[in-house]
Amino acid sequence: MRLCVAAAAARFRDMPLREGIRRIARKDFAIFTDSMIGKVVLAVAGDARSTLLRVPEVYARVTRSGPVLVHELDEHSLRIEFREFHGLPEYHVGQLEGVLLHYGTEPRISLQHAGHELTLDVQTTG
């Protein structure tokens, strides 16, 4: 995360640091799609919603963080909960924005961060 903060501060000098971090993280999905696991996930996903439903599986494979849960709120939105969260919320928002943008969806994400819990409500269409 320190490297991300330094990169965001250097790359996006005219923006608030949190915005720079979010923009750095948006590029993660493009990098992910070039990886082996990214290719496997995308082969079975097909759209933003299906991809986001796989977030717990992906996080379990690439991080040592606490549990990640996904709940379907309705046919157009999901709630993603990061338990035992230790990180930068704007980084995760940027990552999810990258997924939505990849599939041509305008990012709409609301955030709740309290203690070590991060909850993101994500609109998956539109």
Backbone as ProteinMPNN parsed JSONL, in Angstrom:
{"seq_chain_A": "MRLCVAAAAARFRDMPLREGIRRIARKDFAIFTDSMIGKVVLAVAGDARSTLLRVPEVYARVTRSGPVLVHELDEHSLRIEFREFHGLPEYHVGQLEGVLLHYGTEPRISLQHAGHELTLDVQTTG", "coords_chain_A": {"N_chain_A": [[0.807, -1.186, 0.0], [2.022, 1.177, 0.661], [3.629, 1.665, -1.539], [1.684, 2.06, -3.496], [0.497, 4.419, -2.544], [2.671, 6.179, -2.777], [3.051, 6.076, -5.563], [0.593, 7.085, -6.475], [0.679, 9.676, -5.405], [2.814, 10.733, -6.832], [2.04, 10.407, -9.529], [-0.499, 11.615, -9.79], [-0.44, 14.434, -9.033], [-1.955, 16.785, -8.965], [-4.322, 16.154, -7.796], [-6.453, 15.14, -5.038], [-4.992, 12.84, -2.696], [-6.447, 10.456, -2.157], [-8.109, 10.242, -4.395], [-6.176, 9.849, -6.368], [-5.16, 7.348, -5.566], [-7.416, 5.757, -6.006], [-7.606, 5.954, -8.788], [-5.184, 4.771, -9.59], [-5.688, 2.133, -8.77], [-7.781, 1.424, -10.472], [-6.588, 0.446, -12.746], [-5.796, -2.08, -12.097], [-7.52, -4.198, -12.842], [-7.148, -4.551, -15.573], [-4.558, -5.531, -15.563], [-5.002, -7.848, -14.087], [-6.652, -9.277, -15.898], [-4.81, -10.171, -17.698], [-3.485, -12.163, -16.349], [-3.069, -15.664, -15.405], [-5.088, -16.686, -13.618], [-6.902, -14.639, -13.972], [-7.657, -14.924, -16.663], [-8.968, -17.395, -16.484], [-11.091, -16.819, -14.703], [-12.458, -14.818, -16.187], [-13.195, -16.296, -18.409], [-15.34, -17.793, -17.553], [-17.026, -15.915, -16.545], [-18.208, -13.478, -18.0], [-19.806, -11.097, -17.679], [-20.115, -7.981, -15.842], [-21.489, -8.355, -13.376], [-21.378, -11.183, -12.946], [-18.625, -11.461, -12.777], [-18.035, -9.909, -10.492], [-19.362, -11.395, -8.571], [-17.555, -13.35, -8.139], [-15.598, -12.297, -6.59], [-14.99, -13.027, -3.81], [-13.704, -15.553, -4.149], [-11.494, -14.877, -5.77], [-10.113, -13.023, -4.126], [-9.467, -14.725, -1.997], [-7.546, -16.271, -3.192], [-5.482, -14.511, -3.815], [-4.814, -12.867, -1.662], [-4.174, -12.504, 1.896], [-6.23, -11.699, 3.426], [-9.117, -11.134, 5.587], [-12.382, -12.764, 5.549], [-14.358, -12.354, 2.565], [-17.463, -11.356, 1.479], [-20.246, -11.678, -0.735], [-23.343, -10.31, -1.515], [-26.403, -10.525, -3.17], [-28.273, -7.791, -3.845], [-30.356, -6.892, -5.444], [-31.543, -7.331, -8.825], [-29.841, -5.61, -10.095], [-27.778, -4.8, -8.455], [-25.088, -5.367, -6.094], [-23.798, -6.258, -2.857], [-20.702, -6.007, -1.416], [-18.754, -7.277, 1.066], [-15.986, -6.747, 3.046], [-14.39, -8.339, 5.487], [-12.486, -7.984, 8.493], [-10.862, -5.96, 7.478], [-7.993, -4.346, 6.357], [-6.634, -1.805, 5.008], [-6.736, 0.4, 2.182], [-9.671, 1.944, 1.546], [-10.368, 3.35, -0.812], [-8.766, 2.18, -2.685], [-9.877, -0.353, -3.139], [-12.357, 0.446, -4.12], [-11.518, 1.636, -6.529], [-10.511, -0.67, -7.828], [-12.877, -2.169, -8.227], [-14.263, -0.365, -9.822], [-12.672, -0.545, -12.096], [-13.35, -3.113, -13.001], [-16.083, -2.744, -13.633], [-15.892, -0.74, -15.623], [-14.456, -2.158, -17.559], [-16.427, -3.832, -18.549], [-18.1, -2.017, -19.69], [-19.812, -0.591, -18.036], [-21.017, 2.166, -16.268], [-19.369, 3.235, -13.411], [-20.887, 2.958, -10.251], [-20.732, 3.21, -7.02], [-21.238, 2.81, -3.604], [-19.957, 3.438, -0.34], [-19.189, 2.104, 2.854], [-17.34, 2.362, 5.713], [-16.161, 1.119, 8.593], [-14.291, 0.718, 11.426], [-12.779, -2.355, 11.141], [-14.207, -3.195, 8.959], [-15.377, -3.152, 5.676], [-17.79, -2.119, 3.474], [-19.174, -2.318, 0.315], [-21.504, -1.145, -1.883], [-22.529, -1.988, -5.021], [-23.551, -0.984, -8.153], [-24.438, -2.923, -10.835], [-25.284, -2.709, -13.438], [-26.075, -0.481, -16.156]], "CA_chain_A": [[0.0, 0.0, 0.0], [2.905, 2.343, 0.661], [4.034, 1.88, -2.925], [0.522, 2.635, -4.172], [0.368, 5.809, -2.085], [3.762, 6.943, -3.405], [2.774, 6.167, -7.009], [-0.549, 7.994, -6.656], [1.133, 11.038, -5.111], [3.688, 11.179, -7.927], [1.336, 10.397, -10.824], [-1.673, 12.492, -9.772], [-0.058, 15.527, -8.118], [-2.962, 17.845, -8.904], [-5.558, 15.599, -7.236], [-6.332, 14.621, -3.671], [-4.326, 11.544, -2.652], [-7.44, 9.366, -2.244], [-8.516, 10.138, -5.799], [-5.049, 9.245, -7.077], [-5.135, 5.93, -5.213], [-8.542, 5.143, -6.72], [-7.258, 5.877, -10.214], [-4.141, 3.748, -9.731], [-6.323, 0.826, -8.6], [-8.631, 1.135, -11.639], [-5.772, -0.264, -13.74], [-5.542, -3.447, -11.639], [-8.299, -5.215, -13.544], [-6.476, -4.813, -16.852], [-3.419, -6.405, -15.239], [-5.595, -9.12, -13.693], [-7.151, -9.993, -17.069], [-3.665, -10.783, -18.383], [-2.922, -13.25, -15.545], [-3.685, -16.977, -15.607], [-6.365, -16.76, -12.904], [-7.79, -13.678, -14.615], [-8.188, -15.549, -17.875], [-9.906, -18.44, -16.072], [-12.29, -16.164, -14.163], [-13.183, -14.147, -17.264], [-13.741, -17.295, -19.321], [-16.631, -18.267, -17.046], [-17.82, -14.796, -16.018], [-19.012, -12.94, -19.087], [-20.311, -9.746, -17.472], [-19.641, -7.367, -14.595], [-22.129, -8.99, -12.217], [-20.795, -12.512, -12.755], [-17.239, -11.279, -12.343], [-18.03, -9.427, -9.109], [-19.79, -12.493, -7.708], [-16.386, -14.194, -7.904], [-14.623, -11.553, -5.787], [-14.459, -13.791, -2.665], [-12.778, -16.582, -4.639], [-10.275, -14.228, -6.24], [-9.39, -12.492, -2.967], [-8.919, -15.847, -1.233], [-6.37, -16.784, -3.899], [-4.397, -13.538, -3.991], [-4.491, -12.124, -0.44], [-4.357, -13.185, 3.178], [-7.182, -10.885, 4.183], [-10.244, -11.84, 6.179], [-13.401, -13.194, 4.596], [-15.049, -11.419, 1.686], [-18.792, -11.89, 1.192], [-21.021, -10.952, -1.738], [-24.787, -10.505, -1.387], [-27.178, -9.922, -4.254], [-29.301, -6.914, -3.287], [-31.433, -6.999, -6.422], [-30.994, -7.759, -10.112], [-28.924, -4.588, -10.611], [-26.743, -4.383, -7.509], [-24.479, -6.316, -5.168], [-23.09, -5.735, -1.69], [-19.464, -6.739, -1.181], [-18.298, -7.002, 2.431], [-14.632, -7.159, 3.382], [-14.266, -8.479, 6.935], [-11.101, -7.861, 8.94], [-10.262, -5.134, 6.43], [-6.841, -3.504, 6.697], [-6.157, -1.296, 3.736], [-7.236, 1.686, 1.719], [-10.97, 1.725, 0.902], [-10.401, 3.892, -2.165], [-8.082, 1.235, -3.565], [-10.859, -1.361, -3.52], [-13.333, 1.115, -4.988], [-10.888, 1.731, -7.849], [-10.467, -1.991, -8.45], [-14.219, -2.52, -8.694], [-14.543, 0.519, -10.956], [-11.982, -1.122, -13.241], [-14.177, -4.227, -13.488], [-17.285, -2.184, -14.263], [-15.495, -0.061, -16.86], [-14.086, -3.202, -18.513], [-17.658, -4.349, -19.139], [-18.887, -0.926, -20.254], [-20.788, -0.101, -17.061], [-20.614, 3.368, -15.535], [-19.228, 2.863, -11.996], [-21.691, 3.563, -9.185], [-20.367, 2.445, -5.831], [-21.312, 3.524, -2.328], [-18.979, 2.854, 0.576], [-19.303, 2.251, 4.305], [-16.104, 1.854, 6.306], [-16.171, 1.296, 10.043], [-13.36, -0.209, 12.06], [-12.122, -3.271, 10.205], [-15.195, -3.698, 8.01], [-15.62, -2.3, 4.508], [-18.94, -2.577, 2.701], [-19.335, -1.598, -0.939], [-22.694, -1.452, -2.672], [-22.099, -1.797, -6.394], [-24.562, -1.132, -9.202], [-23.777, -3.754, -11.834], [-25.776, -2.405, -14.783], [-26.388, 0.915, -16.399]], "C_chain_A": [[0.857, 1.259, 0.0], [3.363, 2.684, -0.75], [2.897, 2.517, -3.728], [0.35, 4.106, -3.807], [1.435, 6.676, -2.748], [3.511, 7.132, -4.901], [1.64, 7.147, -7.281], [-0.139, 9.443, -6.43], [1.991, 11.584, -6.244], [2.924, 11.332, -9.237], [0.212, 11.421, -10.895], [-1.458, 13.642, -8.79], [-1.131, 16.588, -7.937], [-4.285, 17.378, -8.306], [-5.352, 15.24, -5.771], [-5.746, 13.204, -3.711], [-5.31, 10.385, -2.806], [-7.928, 9.165, -3.675], [-7.409, 9.496, -6.623], [-4.954, 7.754, -6.815], [-6.235, 5.185, -5.968], [-8.212, 4.962, -8.2], [-6.148, 4.872, -10.492], [-4.797, 2.363, -9.709], [-7.223, 0.451, -9.778], [-7.892, 0.3, -12.681], [-5.531, -1.727, -13.353], [-6.283, -4.497, -12.461], [-7.684, -5.545, -14.897], [-5.275, -5.737, -16.638], [-3.932, -7.802, -14.877], [-6.045, -9.924, -14.916], [-6.035, -10.646, -17.873], [-3.064, -11.956, -17.615], [-3.652, -14.565, -15.839], [-5.036, -17.066, -14.908], [-7.376, -15.783, -13.508], [-8.434, -14.251, -15.867], [-9.228, -16.624, -17.534], [-11.208, -17.812, -15.57], [-13.106, -15.529, -15.284], [-13.805, -15.126, -18.247], [-15.116, -17.783, -18.856], [-17.538, -17.131, -16.584], [-18.748, -14.214, -17.077], [-19.579, -11.551, -18.916], [-19.844, -9.241, -16.106], [-20.204, -8.077, -13.373], [-21.504, -10.356, -11.923], [-19.359, -12.425, -12.257], [-17.196, -10.859, -10.881], [-18.507, -10.5, -8.129], [-18.625, -13.426, -7.36], [-15.321, -13.502, -7.045], [-14.126, -12.358, -4.578], [-13.433, -14.854, -3.078], [-11.441, -15.972, -5.047], [-9.459, -13.71, -5.057], [-8.774, -13.607, -2.136], [-7.641, -16.38, -1.878], [-5.196, -15.807, -3.917], [-4.032, -12.743, -2.739], [-4.647, -13.01, 0.789], [-5.343, -12.423, 4.049], [-8.271, -11.767, 4.787], [-11.276, -12.19, 5.122], [-13.99, -12.038, 3.8], [-16.369, -12.084, 1.31], [-19.456, -11.039, 0.125], [-22.485, -11.326, -1.562], [-25.464, -9.839, -2.579], [-28.303, -9.108, -3.632], [-30.553, -6.93, -4.149], [-30.791, -7.359, -7.752], [-29.975, -6.786, -10.695], [-27.791, -4.219, -9.662], [-26.333, -5.503, -6.555], [-23.912, -5.564, -3.973], [-21.866, -6.626, -1.476], [-18.93, -6.306, 0.179], [-16.909, -7.592, 2.63], [-14.54, -7.167, 4.904], [-12.792, -8.443, 7.31], [-10.289, -7.054, 7.931], [-9.141, -4.269, 6.992], [-6.29, -3.0, 5.377], [-6.736, 0.071, 3.443], [-8.56, 1.468, 0.99], [-11.006, 2.212, -0.538], [-9.689, 2.982, -3.166], [-9.074, 0.169, -4.044], [-11.952, -0.772, -4.402], [-12.767, 1.216, -6.402], [-10.823, 0.4, -8.563], [-11.833, -2.382, -9.01], [-14.652, -1.629, -9.857], [-13.88, -0.013, -12.221], [-12.757, -2.275, -13.845], [-15.38, -3.684, -14.245], [-16.95, -1.513, -15.591], [-15.105, -1.063, -17.946], [-15.315, -3.719, -19.26], [-18.584, -3.247, -19.655], [-19.96, -0.377, -19.344], [-20.223, 1.122, -16.353], [-20.531, 3.029, -14.045], [-20.12, 3.683, -11.071], [-21.502, 2.696, -7.95], [-20.533, 3.327, -4.603], [-20.517, 2.725, -1.302], [-19.38, 3.12, 2.014], [-18.057, 1.609, 4.895], [-16.14, 2.176, 7.79], [-15.255, 0.252, 10.666], [-12.642, -1.052, 11.017], [-13.116, -3.903, 9.244], [-15.397, -2.669, 6.91], [-16.766, -2.92, 3.726], [-19.091, -1.678, 1.491], [-20.6, -2.065, -1.621], [-22.402, -1.029, -4.1], [-23.272, -1.993, -7.336], [-23.891, -1.815, -10.382], [-24.288, -3.555, -13.255], [-25.982, -0.911, -14.899], [-25.233, 1.701, -16.772]], "O_chain_A": [[0.481, 2.278, -0.579], [3.471, 3.856, -1.109], [3.13, 3.409, -4.544], [0.086, 4.939, -4.674], [1.143, 7.773, -3.224], [3.731, 8.216, -5.44], [1.719, 7.949, -8.212], [-0.556, 10.335, -7.169], [1.905, 12.766, -6.578], [3.145, 12.293, -9.974], [-0.007, 12.03, -11.942], [-2.213, 13.796, -7.83], [-1.214, 17.219, -6.884], [-5.264, 18.124, -8.308], [-4.221, 15.059, -5.319], [-5.985, 12.46, -4.662], [-5.021, 9.426, -3.522], [-8.136, 8.031, -4.108], [-7.69, 8.674, -7.495], [-4.697, 6.976, -7.734], [-6.0, 4.104, -6.507], [-8.512, 3.921, -8.784], [-6.169, 4.194, -11.52], [-4.485, 1.517, -10.548], [-7.406, -0.736, -10.05], [-8.512, -0.467, -13.417], [-5.108, -2.525, -14.189], [-5.739, -5.564, -12.744], [-7.7, -6.701, -15.319], [-5.017, -6.624, -17.452], [-3.37, -8.81, -15.305], [-5.836, -11.137, -14.96], [-6.285, -11.572, -18.644], [-2.224, -12.675, -18.154], [-4.722, -14.568, -16.448], [-6.024, -17.473, -15.519], [-8.572, -16.072, -13.548], [-9.631, -14.072, -16.093], [-10.245, -16.747, -18.216], [-12.297, -18.227, -15.968], [-14.326, -15.688, -15.322], [-14.832, -14.825, -18.855], [-15.958, -18.145, -19.678], [-18.704, -17.367, -16.265], [-19.956, -14.446, -17.037], [-19.819, -10.868, -19.912], [-19.255, -9.985, -15.322], [-19.465, -8.369, -12.432], [-21.144, -10.646, -10.782], [-18.932, -13.219, -11.419], [-16.402, -11.396, -10.109], [-18.09, -10.503, -6.971], [-18.704, -14.196, -6.403], [-14.256, -14.071, -6.804], [-12.919, -12.371, -4.337], [-12.409, -15.021, -2.415], [-10.382, -16.497, -4.704], [-8.25, -13.931, -4.992], [-7.667, -13.449, -1.62], [-6.756, -16.883, -1.186], [-4.043, -16.226, -4.022], [-3.039, -12.014, -2.747], [-5.181, -14.116, 0.718], [-5.286, -12.502, 5.276], [-8.337, -12.971, 4.535], [-11.068, -11.939, 3.935], [-14.106, -10.912, 4.285], [-16.39, -13.236, 0.874], [-19.259, -9.825, 0.079], [-22.83, -12.504, -1.471], [-25.125, -8.713, -2.945], [-29.183, -9.66, -2.971], [-31.672, -6.975, -3.638], [-29.599, -7.664, -7.794], [-29.314, -7.102, -11.685], [-26.931, -3.412, -10.015], [-27.091, -6.426, -6.257], [-23.587, -4.38, -4.066], [-21.985, -7.847, -1.368], [-18.684, -5.123, 0.415], [-16.687, -8.783, 2.411], [-14.606, -6.113, 5.537], [-11.942, -8.837, 6.512], [-9.169, -7.425, 7.579], [-9.323, -3.554, 7.978], [-5.55, -3.715, 4.702], [-7.167, 0.795, 4.341], [-8.572, 0.865, -0.083], [-11.606, 1.565, -1.397], [-9.985, 3.018, -4.36], [-9.1, -0.168, -5.228], [-12.419, -1.428, -5.333], [-13.465, 0.912, -7.37], [-11.052, 0.331, -9.771], [-11.93, -2.869, -10.136], [-15.332, -2.091, -10.773], [-14.463, 0.059, -13.302], [-12.819, -2.409, -15.067], [-15.663, -4.11, -15.365], [-17.661, -1.705, -16.578], [-15.391, -0.844, -19.122], [-15.25, -4.008, -20.455], [-19.729, -3.519, -20.017], [-20.919, 0.237, -19.813], [-19.082, 1.11, -15.893], [-21.521, 2.581, -13.466], [-20.115, 4.914, -11.095], [-22.043, 1.594, -7.854], [-20.033, 4.451, -4.562], [-20.418, 1.501, -1.384], [-19.847, 4.207, 2.357], [-17.754, 0.45, 4.612], [-16.148, 3.339, 8.193], [-15.428, -0.949, 10.455], [-11.981, -0.524, 10.123], [-12.9, -5.016, 8.765], [-15.564, -1.478, 7.173], [-16.721, -4.095, 3.36], [-19.133, -0.452, 1.604], [-20.754, -3.253, -1.908], [-22.073, 0.126, -4.366], [-23.917, -3.041, -7.324], [-22.875, -1.33, -10.878], [-23.772, -4.175, -14.185], [-26.054, -0.183, -13.909], [-25.355, 2.903, -17.008]]}, "name": "protein", "num_of_chains": 1, "seq": "MRLCVAAAAARFRDMPLREGIRRIARKDFAIFTDSMIGKVVLAVAGDARSTLLRVPEVYARVTRSGPVLVHELDEHSLRIEFREFHGLPEYHVGQLEGVLLHYGTEPRISLQHAGHELTLDVQTTG"}
